[in-house]
Amino acid sequence: MGYIEVLPEFGLVADPFLGVVTSMGESLAPVIDQVAELELIANDIVGMLSGEGKFLSSFPNREKALPIAGGVTAFWYGMAVGLFIAGFIAFGFL
């Protein structure tokens, strides 16, 4: 792998394969690979907010799983809160 010297007095060279400036003898390729992986994970997490799309760790044909699961969860929480309030009204605590 060849480097292009940028500032030899500071030991800085340019990595022509990655297009970044780094210190001599060290490459930032592993760090750039990890950042790329973290960007994929972050985009996946942000994509979960919409509830649509295909996610990195999901099984095939499960694109609508999050909206359905959210609807079922909202239904059961609504039932629990509604029955709790109805119980208070029925027993005259309010």
N, C-alpha and C positions, 0 to 999 in steps of 0.2 A: 504494500500500500504506500503510495507516495503522498508527501505533504508539500505544500507551498509555504515557504517562510513568509510571514507577514511582519512580525516584529521580533527579530532574532534576539535582541537584547532582553526581551521579556519572556522569550521562549514560546511565543505564540505562532502557530501555524494554521493554515487553512486546510480543511479536509475536503478535497475536491469531489468525493463521492457523496458526501452529505451536504456540502455547501455551508459548513459552519466553521467558525474560528474556535480553536481549542488549544490547550497547552501541548507542547511537544511530547510525543511518546504516549499520549493518552487520547483516546477517541471517545466522543460522546455518543457513539452509536448505541450502546446498551441503554443509556439514559433516554435517548430519543425513542427507542423502541418501547420503553416502559411508559413514557408520556403518551405515545400513540395508543397503547392499550388502555390507559386511564381515560383518554378522551373517548374511546369507544364505550367504556363503562359509564362515564358521565352522560354521554348522549343517550344511552339506554335508560338510565334513571330518569332523565328529563322527559324522554319519550313515554315513560310510564304515566306521567301526569295526564296525558291526553287519553290514555286507555286504549289506543288503537295502534296497530302496527305489530311487527314481529320483533321479539326481544331476543337477546343473545342466548339466554339460558332456557328458552321455552321449547316445548315440544312442537312438532309441526301441526299446522291447522288449528292453532289456539290464539288467533289474532283478536278475538272478541272475548277472551276469558276475563280480563279485568273489568269491563263494564258490567258483565253478568254477575261476577262476584261482588262488585260494589252495590249493584241493585239488590241482591239477596241480603247482603249485610245491612243495607239501609232499611229494608223491609223488616228484618228481625229486630233491629234497634228501635224502629218506630213502633212495632208491636209491644216491645217491652216497656217503653216510656208511656205509650198510650194506656196499657193495662195498669201501670203504676198510678197514673193520674186517675183512671177510672176507679181504681181501688180506693183512693183517697176520697173521691166524690161519693162512692157507694157507702163507705163507712162513715161519712160525714165529718172527716177531719179538716175539711176546708171551709 
